[in-house]
Amino acid sequence: MSLKPEKYKIRLIDETISSNLQIFGAVCIEGPKWCGKTWTSLNHAQSAIFIGDPERNFQNRTLAMLEPKAVLKGEHPRLIDEWQEVPSLWDAVRFEVDKTAIRGQFILTGSSTPKTKGILHSGTGRIDKIRMRTMSLYESNDSSGEVSLMDLFSNSITVKQTKHTSLEKLIEFVVRGGWPMSMGLPENQYIKIPQSYIESIISDDLEKLDGIRRDKNKVRALLKSLARNESTLASYKVLRNDILEFESETVGEELIPTYLDVFERMFLIENQPAFNPNYRSKTRVAKSPKRHFTDPSLAVAALGLSPMMLYHDLAFFGFLFEALVIRDLRIYADVYGGKVFHYKHFDTNHELDAVIELRDGRWIAIEVKLGANQIDEAARKLLKVNEYFKKDKNVKKPSALVVICGLTDIIYQREDGVIVVPITCLKP
């Protein structure tokens, strides 16, 4: 019997899960807490065990620790929720998959990655890892989906007037974030969910991850610095100096990368890697990632900002809007096995906010702009970068040049070939 939750809303990741369960013995759905991993997994599972269930003094966790094989028994696919609380379950699942060679046996969910995972075996070829994120605007019904990612790659855009989106609405999307539990709530309620998330990370989850007690003031200071540097190439040195200047907190150089590694293992942050269109080239392109929280609402929460404060600081909100777009582009690109990068060429100062590359090597260049008055500037930038690519015979040319805008209500292709799309019209 299906365990599909009542009122479950289909997510874009559902198709990937269904497909991969037919290929691998198990799938592991990883991502931030509260993004919907358990509900989505139940949509595919026929039986389930919840390792974090506190009933009878956490009897499921105790059973998993004493006899891992016992918790694997049940109708397939069997959900093992929050498996990372007992890391030995990873190898138990891997061994069971090896022994039976049956596809689609298990679904594991995890909101953090223990360092002990994979000590005996990585699970390669047996357990397929799938990254889940918060909801995109298309999944939350805030995007009409009039333009697909494949429309951009094929340059097949039809001029169309779309529904107007206000600045206040875009601020709402950022402050609310893509948390399923936030949908439909009024502002005074949804604003508390990412705030609670940040406090939970600082107060409880960090220590639960590996048993190490960390200085909460330093953790909070680094989170604030990451928020102030959202959607930038901030180095460890920049983050450290930012903490010293704004938080008056002393942080050693070695502490920054250590804490960032922990944040990544908790899926609190997800950086945007750099793109090189010619992997054999010796040209000086950026290698540093752009820094992002896994959802832009977490940056807002870390700084304790309100919608009105963002309304009066549109320069900073522009970075948060870019983070919102990058989140959605990642979700949409995942459907096709694509990846989202950024690009910066040091010699020419050419930059791109985003590059989406598909498995077949095709890629598109993207600039993200909040206001319609910035579209001309973004188009000139895209065309300038494209001229550089045209001169390099070793570089594959972009399939399209795209401006993704917040405050425009027209889908169109300019005379210079640049495509303009509102973020509230995009889908996979």
N, C-alpha and C positions, 0 to 999 in steps of 0.2 A: 504494500500500500504506500502511495506517495506521501511524503512528509511535508509537502509544499504548504507553507504558511498561508493562512487566510489573508486575502487582500495583498498578496505578494505582487510587486511591480517588477516586470521583466527588466533585467539589466543587460547591457550590451555584452558583458562577459559571459552570460549564460550560454551563448552559442559556442564560445571557445571551450567552456567546461564540457559541454556535451560531446564536442568533437574529440577533445583530448582523452576523455574517458574511454573512447573507442580505440585509442591508440596505446595508451599507457596503462600499467597495472594500477597506478594511483596518481592522483593530482593533489598538489598542495597549493591552496589559495592563501596568499600572503598579502598583508596590507594593514593599514592603520586600524586601530580599534574603532568600532561604531560605524564602519563604512558599509556594513551589510554582508559580511562574509558568511556568517552563520545562516541567515535567511536564504541567501543565494545557494548555499550548499544544501540546505534542506530541500530546495526546489529540485535537486537532482538525486538526493539520497533515498534509500529504502529502509535504512535503520541508522541509528545514531547513538553516540555516547559523548557526554559533555564532561571533559576532564576537570573543568573548573567548578562543577556543580557542588555547592557546599553541603548538600544533603548527607545526613549521617556522618558528619565530620569528614567531609570530602572523601567518601568511600571510593568514588571512581578513580580519583588520583592515587589513592593508596593501592587499589587493585592494579592499576597500570604500573606502579612502581614495583610491586611484588610479583606480578604475573602479567607482563605485557601482552602475551599471546591471548589471554582471556578477554581483553577488551576488543580484540579484532573479530570476535565471533558475532555474526549477525548478517542479515540479508544485504547483498551488494546492490549498489554502492553503499558502503558504510561510512558515515561521517564520524570522524574523530576530531572533535572541536577543541581548539586550544591545545594541540598536541605538545607544544613547546614546554608546557608545565612539567612534562615527563619526557625529556629529550630521547631517552632510550626507545621510545615508541617509533622514532624514525627508522631505526635499524630493524625493529620488529616488523614494521610494514614492508620495508625493503626485502627482508628475508622471506616473508609470506608471499610476496609478489614473485620473487625468484623461484620459490618452491612450486607454486601452482601454475605460473605463466598465464593466469587469467587476466584479461583486460578489465578495467573499470571496477576494481574491487574496493578502493578506498578513496575518500575525500578527506584530506587533512586541512585544517584552518589554523592560521597562526598570526598573531598580531605583534610578534617579535621573533627574532632569529637567534637562538642560543648558540654560543660559540662551540658547544660540544657537538652540534649537529654535524654529521658527516665524518666524525673521527674514524669510525669503522668503515663507512661506505657513504659516498656522496648521494647515492640514489640515482645517478645518471642512467637514463634509459629505462628506469623503473618508475620513478616518481617525477612527474613533470610539474615544475613550479609556475604558477600563474599569478601575476601581480594584479591585485584589485585596488581600485581607488575609490574616492568618494564619487558621488553622482555628478555626471556632466549636466550641462544645461539642457541637452536633448533628453536625457533620462528623467530630469525633473520637470519636463514639459515647459521649460522656459526658452527653448529653441524650437522654431517651427520646422526645422529640418528641410528647408527648401533647397539647400545646396549640400551635396555630399562631398566627402573628401575626394572621391573618384572623379567628380565633376571638375574639381580643381586640377587634378593630374591630367585629365583629358582636354582641358581648356574649353569645356562645353558649358558655357554660362549663358543663361537667358536673362535679359534685362527685366527686372521686376521690382515693383514697389512693395515694400514689406511693412509689417506693423512697426510703429514707432516705439522705441525704447528710451526711457528717460534716464538721465544721470542718476536720479534717486533709485531707480530700479537696478542699475548696474552696481551701485553701492550696496544695495540689498543682497545681490547675488554674491558679492565678495564677503560681506559681514556674516551672512547666513551660512555660506559654504555649501558643500554638497553632501552634508550629513543626512541620511535618510530620515532620522528622527526629527530633523528641523523642518521638514517640508510641511507647509500648512500652518505653522505656528506664527503668532504675531511677533513683532520685533523684540519686545521685552522678554520673550521666552527663547527664541532661537539664538539670540546673542549670548545666552548663558551656556550653550552647549560647547562651543570651542573653548570658552573660558574654563569650563569644568574639565575639559580634556587636558589643557595645559597644566592646571593644578594637580590633576591626577597623575600626570607624568612626573611632575616635580616631587610630589609628596609620597607616592607609592610605587609607581611602575618601574622607575629607574633601579631601585634597590631590588625589586622582585626579579629583574632581568638576570642578574648574576650574583646577587647577595652583597654587592659592594655599596657601602654608604658614601654618597657624594655630597659635597657642599651645596646645599640648596640655593644659597645666594649666588654662587658662581654659575650654577645651572640656569637660574632665572636670568642672570646677566647675559649669558651667552644666547639664550633664546631671544631676548630683547634685541641684542645686536644682530642676530640673524634676521629678525623682523625688520629692523631699520635698513638692512642691506638686502632685502628681498629683491629678486630678479637682477642681481648684479654679480660681477666677477670678484667679489670681495675675497681677498686672500686671508690666510691665518693671521698675518700681521695686521691687516685692516680690521679684522674682527677684534683682535686683542686691543688695539689702540682705541677702537670704538668703545669697548668695555671700560677701559681706563678713563676715557673722557666723560662718558655719560653715566656710568654706574659707580665710579669710584671704587671699583673692585679689582684687586690684584689677581691676575691670572697668568700663570706661567705659560711659556710658548708651547711646551709639550702637552699642556692640558687641552688646548683647542682641538687638535686632531683626535685626541682620545675621546672627548665628549661628542664630537661630530660623528665618530664611528658608532657610538652608542645610539645617538639619535637616528642614524640610518638603520641600525638593526631593529629599532622600534617603529620604523616606517613613519617617523615624525617629519623627516625631511627627505626630499628626493631631488637631487641636483640634475641639471640639464647639461649633458656632456658636450664637448666641443666637436665640431664637424670639420673634416678635411676632405674636399671633393677629389683629391688625388692622394691616395694613401702612400704612394711612393715618392711624393714630392718632398723637397727639402725646404719649401717655402715656410716662412715663420707664421704659422697660424696658432691661435690660442689653444692651449691644452687644458686650461683651467675650466672647471664647470661653472655654470651660473647657479646661484644658490636659490633654492625654493623650499618652502614648507610643502608638505604633501597636499595641503589645501590652503588657499589664501586666507581663509577665516582664522587660521591659527596665528598668522602674523598679526592680524588685527587684535586677537585676544592677548597675545604676548605683550603687546604695547598698551593694552587697556583702552583702545580707541572706540569711539562711537561713530555711527553713521554721519552725524553732524560734523564731527571733527574731520572726517575724511572729505566731506563736502567742501570744507574750508581749506583743504590742503590737496588740491587736485594734482600737484606735481608728484606727491608721494602716492596718491591713489593711482596714478598712471602705472607705477610699478606693480601695484596690487592687481590692477586690471590685466596687465601682461601675465601675471602669475595665474590668473583665472583662465586666460586663453590657453596657456601652456598646459594646464591641467586637462582641459577639454581635448586639446590636440593629442595629448598622450593617450587618452581613453579611446579616441577615434582611430588613431594610428594602430593601436593594439589589435583592433579588429582585423587588420590586414598584415599583422606581423611587422608593422613599421616602427620606426624609432624617431624621436624628436631631439634635435640638437640645436646648438647655437653656433654662430660663425663669427670669427674675428680674424682679420689679416693684419698683422702688426706693421708691415711695410707700407701698405696703402691706406690703413685705417678703415678698410671696408668692414662693415658689420651687418649681421642679420639677426633679428630677434629670434627667429626659429627656422629650422630646416627639417622637413619631414622626408625621411628616406625609406623607401620600400625595399623589400627583399630582393627585387629584381634590379636594384641600383637606381631606379628613377627617384628624383627628388624635386621638391619645390621649395622656393625661397619665400619667406614670410616676414613681413613687418607688422607689428601690432601697434595700433594707435587708438587712443580713447576718443578723440574728437574728429569730426568730418573735416575740420579746417586743417588737419594734419595729414590728410591723404596725399596732397600734392608733394609734400616733403618726403613722405614715405615712398611714393612712386619714383621720385628722382633718385632716392637712395638705392632702390631695387634695380633700377636701370643702370646705375653707375656700377654696381657690383656685377651685374650681368655682362657689361662690356668687358670687365676684367676676365670673366670666365670665358668669354668668346675668344679672347686672345690666346688663351692657354689650350693648345691642342691636346694636352694630356688629361684635360678635365671634362667630365661629362656635364653637359649643360642642363640647367634646371628645366623641368617640364612646364613650369608656370611661375610667374611672379605675382604674389598675392599680398594685398593689404587686408588684414582683419581688423575691423573697426567696431567701436562700441556705439557711438552716437551717429549712426547713419541709417537711413531706412530705404536704401536702394541697393539691389544686387546688380552689378554691371561690370563690363570690361571696357576700360578706357581705350582711347585711340592708340595709345602707346603700347597696348597689350596687357597692361597691369590689371589684374582682377581685384575688385573691391567687394568684400562680403561682410555683412554684419555678423558678429559672433552669435547673435540670437537667431540666425538662420542656418547654422551649420549642423551637420550630422556626419556619421561615418561614411 
